[in-house]
Amino acid sequence: LNRIHKSREVPSHVMDPTTTEIAKEPAARFENSKENHREYRWSENDTKALKFFFDVLDTDGDGRIDKKEATKLRSPSFFRDCDEDKDGFVTFDELYNCVKSSTQQEYPKIPPSFMFQQLADVVQEKITKKEMTQNFAAKLKEVRLSVSKTT
């Protein structure tokens, strides 16, 4: 895993939420399990986008997010949910485990790679939360169309 997320570079298709490649990702990564429910398979693009998001939050570049850096998220549950060792910092591995676990417990409605890019854009003040919400709605519609075409 450390090998995957050392680079701060994110592929252009992860950075550009308008590409059709991202819209096609979800349908390709869901499969029926023995329990007859859809299971999400975490992709390398999801990991790279999460690393990019982590790096945006880790403003001092020390490899961990402290409470001051996390204030940009405005999420009181972030440390409670993701700080596994309760040391007051969230490392990339802790964030990865936290997020990946939640996508395995709950079917993600939009590709995590898209979601992390949008969150990073909000933190960097490239877009507003309202624009992010609109982008999520548009992506959800796109994903539903994509999934319905493949089933």
PyMOL commands that set and color helices and strands:
alter all, ss='L'
color gray80, all
select helices_A, chain A and resi 12-15+20-28+44-57+67-73+77-82+92-105+112-123+129-150
alter helices_A, ss='H'
color red, helices_A
select strands_A, chain A and resi 30-32+38-40+64-65+90-91
alter strands_A, ss='S'
color yellow, strands_A
deselect
rebuild
show_as cartoon
